[in-house]
Amino acid sequence: MVSVTKIFHFEMAHAIHGYTGACKNIHGHSYELHVSVASNKIYEGYFPASGFVNDFKELKKTVTSAIIENLDHKLILSRNFLSANSSFSTQDNLVTWEEEPTAENLLVFISQKLFNIFPAEIKLVKLKLYETKDSYAEWTA
């Protein structure tokens, strides 16, 4: 199987309700998201014209509109966090989740948004989300 990967960057803040460490407070990360897709078709040899699994330009457009524009420069907090810290509920860039906005839950969110958005011949195969330069979560189909 041949897959292609496009890398995206976005800035986002969050807090983890119920956590006892520093991440219980609102803080931000410079995230790096790797999105890998592959063809649903099995080819023996070379890919026919156009020769692409998926055009990087199209992959960028799809992921940017479905994911990056909805996460970049947002503050994501859980309903539980907001129940305990209601003063943050008036932030203009606030997105409220039922779940805690951990790297793992961000990947579940991203995978659900992207899973059926690609053309029928393309499948989402892997996501990797770096929360820091040396820490990441990974989702594999």
C-alpha positions as CSV (number, residue, x, y, z in Angstrom):
1,M,0.0,0.0,0.0
2,V,1.3,3.5,-0.9
3,S,0.1,6.3,1.3
4,V,0.7,10.1,1.2
5,T,1.0,12.4,4.1
6,K,0.4,16.1,4.5
7,I,1.5,18.0,7.6
8,F,-0.5,20.8,9.1
9,H,0.1,23.2,11.9
10,F,-2.3,25.0,14.2
11,E,-2.4,26.8,17.6
12,M,-4.9,25.8,20.2
13,A,-5.5,26.2,23.9
14,H,-7.2,23.7,26.3
15,A,-7.4,22.6,29.9
16,I,-7.9,19.1,31.2
17,H,-10.6,19.0,33.9
18,G,-9.8,16.6,36.8
19,Y,-6.1,16.4,36.0
20,T,-3.9,17.0,38.9
21,G,-0.9,18.4,37.0
22,A,-0.3,21.7,35.3
23,C,-2.5,20.7,32.4
24,K,-5.5,21.4,34.6
25,N,-5.0,25.0,33.8
26,I,-5.7,26.7,30.4
27,H,-2.6,26.5,28.3
28,G,-1.7,26.3,24.6
29,H,0.2,24.2,22.2
30,S,1.6,24.5,18.7
31,Y,0.1,21.3,17.2
32,E,1.5,19.4,14.3
33,L,-1.0,17.1,12.5
34,H,0.1,14.5,10.0
35,V,-2.8,13.2,7.8
36,S,-2.1,10.1,5.7
37,V,-4.4,8.7,3.0
38,A,-4.2,5.8,0.6
39,S,-6.0,4.5,-2.4
40,N,-8.9,2.1,-2.0
41,K,-7.8,0.5,-5.3
42,I,-5.0,-2.0,-5.5
43,Y,-2.6,-1.2,-8.3
44,E,0.1,-3.5,-9.6
45,G,3.0,-1.4,-10.7
46,Y,2.7,2.3,-11.2
47,F,-0.3,4.5,-10.6
48,P,-2.2,5.4,-13.7
49,A,-2.6,9.1,-14.8
50,S,-2.5,11.4,-13.0
51,G,-0.1,9.2,-11.0
52,F,-1.3,10.5,-7.6
53,V,-2.8,8.6,-4.7
54,N,-4.3,12.0,-3.8
55,D,-3.1,15.4,-4.9
56,F,-1.4,17.2,-2.0
57,K,-3.2,20.4,-3.0
58,E,-6.6,18.7,-2.6
59,L,-5.6,17.0,0.6
60,K,-4.5,20.4,2.0
61,K,-7.8,22.0,1.0
62,T,-9.9,19.2,2.5
63,V,-8.2,19.1,5.8
64,T,-7.8,22.8,6.2
65,S,-11.6,23.4,5.7
66,A,-12.7,20.4,7.8
67,I,-10.2,20.6,10.6
68,I,-7.7,23.4,10.8
69,E,-10.2,26.2,10.4
70,N,-12.2,24.7,13.2
71,L,-9.3,24.2,15.7
72,D,-6.8,27.0,14.9
73,H,-6.7,29.7,17.6
74,K,-9.6,28.1,19.5
75,L,-9.9,27.4,23.2
76,I,-11.4,24.0,23.7
77,L,-12.8,23.2,27.1
78,S,-15.1,20.4,28.4
79,R,-18.5,21.0,29.9
80,N,-17.1,19.7,33.1
81,F,-14.3,22.3,33.1
82,L,-16.8,25.1,32.3
83,S,-19.2,23.9,35.1
84,A,-16.3,24.3,37.6
85,N,-14.9,27.5,35.9
86,S,-17.9,29.4,34.5
87,S,-15.9,32.7,34.1
88,F,-14.3,31.2,30.9
89,S,-17.7,30.5,29.2
90,T,-17.7,34.0,27.6
91,Q,-14.6,33.6,25.5
92,D,-15.1,34.5,21.8
93,N,-13.0,31.6,20.6
94,L,-14.4,29.0,23.0
95,V,-15.5,25.6,21.7
96,T,-17.2,23.4,24.2
97,W,-16.8,19.6,24.1
98,E,-18.4,16.8,26.2
99,E,-15.0,15.1,26.4
100,E,-11.8,16.4,27.7
101,P,-9.7,17.9,24.9
102,T,-6.7,15.6,25.2
103,A,-4.5,14.8,22.2
104,E,-6.2,11.4,22.1
105,N,-9.7,12.9,22.0
106,L,-8.6,15.4,19.4
107,L,-7.5,12.5,17.2
108,V,-10.9,10.8,17.7
109,F,-12.6,14.1,16.7
110,I,-10.3,14.6,13.7
111,S,-10.8,11.0,12.5
112,Q,-14.5,11.2,12.8
113,K,-14.6,14.4,10.8
114,L,-12.3,13.1,8.0
115,F,-13.3,9.5,7.8
116,N,-16.0,9.9,5.2
117,I,-15.0,13.2,3.7
118,F,-12.6,12.0,1.0
119,P,-13.7,10.8,-2.5
120,A,-14.7,7.1,-2.6
121,E,-11.4,6.0,-4.0
122,I,-9.4,7.5,-1.1
123,K,-9.3,6.2,2.5
124,L,-7.9,7.8,5.7
125,V,-5.2,5.5,7.0
126,K,-3.3,7.3,9.7
127,L,-3.3,10.5,11.9
128,K,-0.4,11.6,14.1
129,L,-0.9,14.7,16.3
130,Y,2.2,16.2,18.0
131,E,1.2,18.2,21.1
132,T,4.9,19.1,21.7
133,K,7.9,18.4,19.5
134,D,8.6,15.1,21.3
135,S,5.1,13.9,22.3
136,Y,2.3,12.7,20.0
137,A,-0.8,10.6,19.8
138,E,-1.5,8.4,16.8
139,W,-4.7,7.0,15.2
140,T,-4.5,4.2,12.7
141,A,-7.5,2.9,10.6
